[in-house]
Amino acid sequence: MNRKTNEQLIEQTVTDKGLTYHQKVAGLARLAESQLGVLPITGKIQELRDKGIICDLFEGPAPYRPRYIAPDYATALGGGCTFLDLPQPQDIWDAVTNLFILYHHVPSITSYPVFLGHLDALLEPYVTNRDQAARAIDMFLFQIDRTLQDSFCHANIGPGPGGSEVARLILESTAKQQNPVPNLTIRYSPDKTPDHLARLGVLTSLKTAKPSFANHDLFLEEFQGMGAQDYCIASCYNGLPVGGGSYTLVRLNLKKLAEDCVDLEDFWHRGLPHAVQQQLEYMDMRVDYVVTKSHFFQSSFLYDEGLIKKELFTGMFGIVGLAEAVDLLGQGQFGTDPEADKLGLEIIQVIDRLVGSHKAPHCSFAGGRYLLHAQVGIDVDGGVSPGCRIPIGREPELPEHLIQSAPFHRYFPSGIGDVFAFDPTIAANPDYILDIIKGGFSQGIRYFSAYGADSDVVRITGYLVKRSEIEQLNQGRVCRHDTTVFGRN
């Protein structure tokens, strides 16, 4: 990229009437970072990047912070924060104020925090009056939407029963406000989550495309087995250890990889192992730069005060476009042909084995291996299905769809999910959807998202947008949420 082109891009950002001031500042920062070429990228890696087979999802050429950070907010509330001079909260108003101040200082790839905490558990100790708590939570969620203008900001509630009253207040406020931020997940356990709370979660999701449901028992067992005390759902639907995060997320576009191979034999013996190895090497250099060159941990109060721990960080090996890869490799149609589904599962199993045998630098979590992630796609993708999903338009009936998806979910502890739209009349029978969730989770489904087909807030893969804001953007008006432009595309 030459200097004239750089100046043109800078001016284009500065003069873009479709961007707010803060969106321009973020865009200019990305342009500044793009001038650096500090990573020792090999010719083999660059070739795959140029072909779109490997993609770093706009992390930039000089990673100076982990992509996703999941602070231990309970520690921050319980002991206060020295760096920010925050005392331990005494009531609900102190608690929501401290949390909001902390959010402002948590970095990520988007510059907004991608994890806002297990809100019901965090706030429950400070509830002494229900009406006052309802007012505080209502104002808190309203302020989050108007200030953290990115629907990759993600809060959790559940599993219960402790914190269930606060969880109810959060769901009631969410349904009333109809805002896309924050994204929200119920960590659902059939044994721990009261049915009345789960039903309210279903009804709320039909109105405002959230919360999604995470298979709490599955996630907790896995993450504790990998060395974490607890897990969270962050960003779109990413499973991460609380108190840690992910240094990087680099994805493998299986559709483009299949297009680059002569046939299935070439895919198995050359294309796939070569691409996986090059992506692992690229992830390694990104992780090493964050830790040893950017000095992120040495300059972060989050690390100094124990809100994050280096040993709880990992990296996410993403994949996208499995369905199209299987279709191209000549084994029938993914999602409708059992032999095609078998090939898809074999591809994921091979990737899992290759990634699992790799020792990642600066990663002691999960035995030093990266975690697989079914990536949802980006706005410039065309004809590429998210992760392991069946292409839109050829999905089977819901029960068959869940049975087809379930075998893939076990390989993706850092995130995989399906999204289902329901006729709004189903609100008269929320137990129908709840039974589907229970059945799916019993079969190994990891994450389930639903929304009403007529709601203003809709789920686009892993994030939320408002139809009304997309229309506003189409009319040439500025939108306050950064993710609206992705939804339009």
C-alpha positions in Angstrom: 0.0 0.0 0.0 1.6 3.3 -1.1 1.4 6.7 0.7 -1.1 8.2 -1.7 -3.5 5.2 -1.1 -3.1 5.6 2.6 -3.9 9.3 2.5 -7.0 8.5 0.4 -8.2 5.9 2.9 -7.7 8.3 5.7 -9.6 11.1 4.0 -12.3 8.7 3.0 -12.7 7.8 6.7 -12.6 11.4 7.9 -15.2 12.6 5.4 -17.6 9.6 5.6 -21.0 11.0 6.5 -22.2 7.6 7.5 -19.8 7.3 10.5 -20.2 8.9 13.9 -17.2 10.6 15.5 -16.2 7.6 17.5 -16.6 5.3 14.6 -14.2 7.5 12.6 -11.7 7.5 15.5 -11.8 3.7 15.6 -11.4 3.5 11.8 -8.4 5.9 11.8 -6.7 3.8 14.5 -7.1 0.7 12.4 -5.6 2.5 9.4 -2.6 3.6 11.6 -2.0 0.0 12.7 -2.2 -1.2 9.1 1.0 0.7 8.3 3.0 -1.8 10.4 4.5 -5.0 9.2 6.0 -6.4 12.4 5.0 -10.1 12.1 7.4 -12.5 10.4 4.8 -13.8 8.0 6.2 -16.5 5.7 5.5 -16.8 2.0 3.4 -19.9 2.6 1.2 -18.1 5.1 0.8 -15.1 2.9 -0.2 -17.2 -0.1 -3.1 -18.7 1.9 -4.0 -15.2 3.2 -4.1 -13.8 -0.3 -6.4 -16.6 -1.4 -8.7 -16.0 1.5 -8.1 -19.5 2.9 -6.7 -18.0 6.1 -8.2 -14.8 7.5 -7.4 -13.0 10.7 -10.8 -11.2 10.8 -9.4 -7.7 10.8 -7.3 -8.1 13.9 -4.6 -6.0 12.3 -0.9 -6.6 11.5 0.4 -5.6 15.0 -1.8 -7.2 17.7 -1.4 -5.0 20.8 -4.2 -6.5 22.9 -5.9 -9.9 23.1 -8.9 -10.2 20.8 -11.3 -11.2 23.6 -11.0 -10.5 27.3 -13.3 -11.9 30.0 -12.5 -10.2 33.3 -13.4 -11.6 36.7 -15.9 -8.9 37.6 -16.9 -10.7 40.8 -13.3 -10.1 42.1 -13.5 -6.4 41.1 -16.8 -5.9 42.9 -15.8 -7.9 46.0 -12.6 -6.0 46.6 -13.0 -2.8 44.7 -10.4 -1.6 42.1 -7.3 0.2 43.2 -6.3 1.5 39.8 -9.7 3.1 39.2 -10.2 4.0 42.9 -13.4 2.1 43.1 -14.5 1.1 46.6 -16.4 -2.1 47.3 -20.1 -1.4 46.4 -22.6 -0.9 49.3 -25.8 -1.0 47.3 -27.2 -1.8 43.8 -26.4 1.7 42.6 -22.8 1.4 43.6 -22.6 -2.0 41.9 -24.0 -0.9 38.5 -21.8 2.2 38.6 -18.7 0.3 39.3 -19.4 -2.2 36.6 -20.0 0.5 34.0 -16.8 2.2 34.9 -14.9 -1.1 34.5 -16.5 -1.7 31.1 -14.9 1.5 29.8 -11.5 0.2 30.6 -11.8 -3.3 29.2 -10.2 -3.6 25.7 -11.0 -6.0 22.8 -10.8 -6.2 19.1 -13.9 -4.0 18.8 -12.6 -1.5 21.5 -15.8 -2.4 23.5 -15.9 -5.1 26.2 -17.1 -8.4 24.8 -18.0 -9.8 28.2 -20.1 -7.9 30.8 -20.3 -10.5 33.5 -22.8 -12.9 35.0 -25.0 -10.0 35.8 -27.6 -11.8 38.0 -24.9 -13.3 40.2 -23.0 -10.0 40.4 -26.0 -7.9 41.3 -28.0 -10.2 43.5 -26.0 -9.5 46.7 -26.9 -5.8 46.5 -30.7 -6.2 46.0 -32.6 -5.1 49.1 -35.6 -3.6 47.5 -37.1 -5.1 44.3 -38.5 -1.8 42.9 -35.2 0.0 43.4 -33.3 -2.9 41.9 -35.7 -2.9 38.9 -35.1 0.8 38.4 -31.3 0.4 38.7 -31.2 -2.5 36.2 -33.5 -0.8 33.8 -31.2 2.3 33.7 -28.1 0.1 33.6 -29.2 -1.8 30.5 -30.4 1.4 28.8 -27.0 3.1 29.4 -25.2 0.0 28.1 -27.1 0.2 24.8 -26.6 3.9 24.4 -22.9 3.9 25.3 -21.4 0.5 24.4 -22.7 0.6 20.8 -21.7 -2.8 19.6 -23.8 -5.9 20.0 -20.8 -8.1 20.5 -21.0 -6.8 24.1 -22.3 -9.9 25.8 -23.9 -10.4 29.3 -24.8 -13.7 30.9 -27.4 -14.8 33.4 -28.1 -18.2 35.0 -28.0 -21.0 35.6 -29.9 -20.3 38.9 -31.6 -20.6 41.2 -29.4 -18.1 43.0 -29.8 -14.7 41.3 -33.1 -15.8 39.7 -34.9 -12.6 40.8 -32.3 -10.4 39.2 -32.3 -12.6 36.1 -36.1 -12.0 35.9 -35.6 -8.3 36.2 -33.0 -8.3 33.5 -35.3 -10.3 31.1 -38.3 -8.1 31.8 -36.2 -5.0 31.1 -34.7 -6.5 28.0 -38.2 -7.3 26.6 -39.4 -3.8 27.4 -36.5 -1.9 26.0 -36.1 -3.8 22.7 -32.4 -2.9 22.4 -29.7 -4.9 20.5 -27.1 -4.2 23.2 -26.1 -6.1 25.2 -26.2 -9.5 23.7 -27.5 -11.9 26.3 -27.2 -15.6 27.1 -28.9 -17.8 29.7 -26.5 -20.5 31.0 -29.2 -23.1 31.1 -29.2 -26.2 33.1 -32.4 -28.3 33.3 -31.5 -29.3 36.9 -30.6 -25.8 38.1 -32.6 -23.3 36.0 -36.2 -22.8 37.2 -38.7 -23.5 34.4 -40.5 -20.2 35.0 -37.2 -18.4 34.3 -36.5 -20.4 31.2 -40.0 -19.8 29.9 -39.5 -16.0 30.4 -36.2 -16.4 28.5 -38.0 -18.0 25.6 -40.7 -15.3 25.5 -38.1 -12.6 25.7 -36.1 -14.1 22.8 -39.2 -14.1 20.6 -39.6 -10.4 21.3 -36.0 -9.2 21.1 -33.8 -12.1 19.7 -32.2 -12.7 23.1 -31.3 -14.4 25.3 -29.8 -17.4 23.6 -29.4 -20.6 25.6 -26.0 -22.2 26.4 -25.7 -25.8 27.5 -24.4 -24.9 31.0 -23.7 -28.5 32.2 -21.7 -29.2 29.0 -19.7 -25.9 29.1 -18.9 -26.1 32.8 -17.7 -29.6 32.7 -15.4 -28.9 29.8 -14.0 -25.7 31.0 -13.3 -26.9 34.5 -11.6 -29.9 32.9 -9.4 -27.5 31.0 -8.4 -25.6 34.1 -10.9 -22.8 34.6 -13.2 -22.4 37.6 -15.9 -20.9 35.5 -16.8 -20.1 31.9 -18.7 -17.3 30.1 -20.3 -16.7 26.8 -18.7 -13.6 25.2 -18.9 -11.7 21.9 -21.2 -13.7 19.5 -21.3 -17.1 21.2 -17.8 -17.6 22.3 -17.1 -19.9 25.2 -14.1 -18.5 27.2 -12.7 -19.0 30.7 -13.7 -16.3 33.2 -10.6 -14.4 34.2 -9.0 -15.1 30.8 -9.8 -14.8 27.2 -8.5 -15.4 23.7 -5.3 -13.9 22.3 -6.5 -14.2 18.8 -9.1 -15.7 16.4 -7.9 -16.8 13.0 -10.2 -18.7 10.7 -9.8 -21.3 8.0 -12.2 -20.9 5.1 -13.0 -24.5 4.2 -14.9 -23.5 1.1 -12.0 -21.6 -0.4 -9.6 -24.4 0.6 -11.8 -26.9 -1.2 -11.8 -24.7 -4.3 -8.0 -24.7 -4.1 -7.7 -28.5 -4.2 -7.8 -30.7 -7.2 -10.0 -33.4 -5.6 -10.8 -35.0 -2.3 -7.5 -36.9 -2.2 -5.6 -33.7 -2.7 -7.7 -32.0 0.1 -6.9 -34.8 2.5 -3.2 -35.3 1.8 -2.1 -31.8 0.9 -4.6 -29.0 1.3 -6.1 -29.5 4.7 -2.9 -30.5 6.7 -0.9 -27.7 5.0 -3.5 -25.0 5.7 -4.0 -26.1 9.3 -0.3 -26.0 10.0 0.2 -22.6 8.4 -2.8 -21.2 10.4 -1.3 -22.6 13.6 2.0 -20.9 12.8 0.3 -17.6 12.1 -1.7 -17.8 15.3 1.6 -18.5 17.2 3.2 -15.4 15.9 0.2 -13.3 16.8 0.1 -14.6 20.3 3.8 -14.1 20.8 3.5 -10.5 19.7 0.7 -9.8 22.1 2.7 -11.3 25.0 6.3 -10.3 24.4 6.2 -7.2 22.2 3.0 -5.3 23.0 3.6 -5.8 26.7 -0.1 -5.9 27.2 0.0 -7.7 30.6 2.7 -5.4 32.0 0.6 -2.4 31.3 -2.8 -3.6 32.3 -4.4 -3.0 35.7 -6.7 -5.9 34.9 -3.7 -8.2 35.2 -2.1 -6.4 38.1 -5.3 -6.7 40.2 -6.0 -10.3 39.4 -9.1 -9.6 37.2 -7.4 -11.5 34.4 -4.7 -14.2 34.5 -2.3 -15.1 31.8 -2.7 -18.8 32.4 -6.4 -18.5 31.5 -5.8 -17.2 28.0 -5.9 -19.3 24.9 -6.3 -18.8 21.1 -9.3 -19.7 18.9 -8.8 -21.7 15.7 -11.9 -20.8 13.6 -13.4 -22.6 10.7 -16.1 -21.4 8.3 -17.8 -22.8 5.2 -17.8 -26.5 6.0 -21.1 -27.1 4.1 -19.8 -25.6 0.9 -16.5 -27.4 1.2 -18.3 -30.8 1.4 -20.6 -29.9 -1.5 -17.5 -29.0 -3.6 -15.6 -32.1 -2.7 -18.3 -34.2 -4.4 -19.8 -36.2 -1.5 -23.4 -35.1 -1.8 -25.2 -32.2 -0.2 -24.3 -31.3 3.4 -27.3 -31.3 5.7 -29.4 -33.6 3.5 -27.1 -36.5 2.6 -25.8 -38.8 5.3 -22.6 -39.4 3.4 -22.0 -35.7 3.1 -22.5 -35.2 6.8 -20.1 -38.0 7.5 -17.5 -36.4 5.4 -18.1 -33.1 7.2 -17.6 -34.7 10.5 -14.4 -36.4 9.4 -13.0 -33.0 8.3 -13.7 -31.5 11.7 -12.2 -34.6 13.5 -9.0 -34.3 11.5 -8.8 -30.5 12.2 -9.4 -31.2 15.9 -6.7 -33.8 15.9 -4.1 -31.6 14.2 -4.9 -28.6 16.4 -4.9 -30.7 19.5 -1.4 -32.0 18.8 0.0 -28.5 18.5 1.7 -26.8 21.5 0.7 -23.1 21.5 3.1 -20.5 22.9 2.1 -18.7 26.1 -0.9 -20.9 26.5 -1.1 -23.2 29.5 -4.9 -23.3 29.5 -6.4 -26.4 28.0 -3.1 -28.1 28.2 -1.6 -25.5 25.9 -3.8 -26.2 22.9 -5.9 -23.8 20.9 -9.7 -24.2 21.0 -11.9 -24.8 17.9 -14.5 -22.2 17.1 -17.2 -22.3 14.4 -16.9 -18.8 13.1 -20.0 -17.0 12.0 -18.7 -15.2 9.0 -17.9 -11.5 8.1 -19.7 -8.9 6.1 -17.6 -9.4 3.0 -18.3 -13.2 2.8 -20.4 -14.4 -0.1 -21.8 -17.9 -0.4 -20.1 -19.1 2.8 -22.2 -20.6 5.6 -21.2 -20.0 9.2 -19.1 -22.7 10.9 -20.8 -26.1 10.4 -24.2 -24.8 9.6 -26.5 -26.0 6.9 -26.9 -23.4 4.1 -30.0 -21.2 4.5 -32.9 -22.5 2.5 -32.2 -26.2 2.7 -32.5 -26.8 6.4 -34.5 -29.9 7.4 -37.3 -29.9 10.0 -36.2 -28.6 13.4 -35.9 -32.0 15.1 -33.8 -33.4 12.2 -31.8 -30.2 12.1 -30.8 -30.5 15.8 -29.9 -34.2 15.4 -27.7 -33.4 12.3 -26.0 -30.5 14.1 -25.3 -32.2 17.5 -22.3 -34.3 16.5 -20.4 -31.2 15.4 -21.0 -29.3 18.6 -18.7 -31.4 20.8 -15.6 -30.2 19.0 -16.1 -26.5 19.5 -15.8 -25.5 23.2 -15.1 -21.9 22.2 -18.3 -21.6 20.3 -20.8 -23.0 17.8 -24.5 -22.4 17.5 -27.6 -22.4 15.3 -30.3 -19.7 14.9 -34.0 -20.5 14.5 -36.8 -18.1 13.6 -40.3 -18.9 14.9 -43.7 -17.6 14.1 -44.7 -15.1 16.8 -47.8 -17.2 17.6 -45.5 -19.7 19.3 -45.4 -17.3 22.2 -48.6 -18.9 23.3 -46.7 -22.1 24.0 -43.2 -21.3 25.3 -42.9 -24.8 26.6 -42.7 -26.1 23.0 -39.4 -24.2 22.5 -38.2 -25.1 25.9 -38.8 -28.8 25.2 -36.8 -28.4 22.0 -33.9 -26.8 23.9 -34.0 -29.6 26.6 -34.0 -32.3 23.9 -31.3 -30.6 21.9 -29.0 -30.2 24.9 -29.6 -33.9 25.9 -28.2 -34.8 22.4 -25.1 -32.6 22.8 -26.3 -29.3 21.3 -24.1 -26.6 22.8 -25.9 -23.4 22.0 -29.4 -22.5 20.8 -30.7 -19.1 19.6 -34.3 -18.2 18.7 -36.2 -15.1 17.6 -39.6 -14.1 16.5 -39.9 -13.7 12.7 -41.7 -10.3 13.1 -39.4 -8.7 15.8 -37.5 -5.5 15.2 -34.4 -6.9 16.9 -33.1 -9.8 14.9 -30.1 -12.1 15.3 -27.6 -12.0 12.4 -25.5 -15.1 13.1 -23.9 -14.3 16.5 -24.9 -10.6 16.9 -28.1 -8.5 17.0 -29.3 -5.6 14.9 -32.6 -3.7 14.6 -34.5 -3.8 11.3 -35.5 -0.2 11.9 -31.8 0.9 12.1 -30.9 -1.0 8.9 -33.6 1.0 7.2 -32.2 4.1 8.7 -28.8 3.3 7.4 -30.3 2.5 3.9 -31.7 6.0 3.9 -28.2 7.5 4.4 -28.6 8.3 8.0 -26.0 7.6 10.7 -26.7 4.7 13.1 -25.4 4.6 16.7 -24.7 0.9 16.7 -21.5 -0.2 14.9 -22.8 -3.6 14.1 -25.8 -2.3 12.1 -23.7 -2.1 9.0 -22.8 -5.8 9.2 -26.5 -6.7 9.4 -27.3 -4.7 6.3 -24.6 -6.5 4.4 
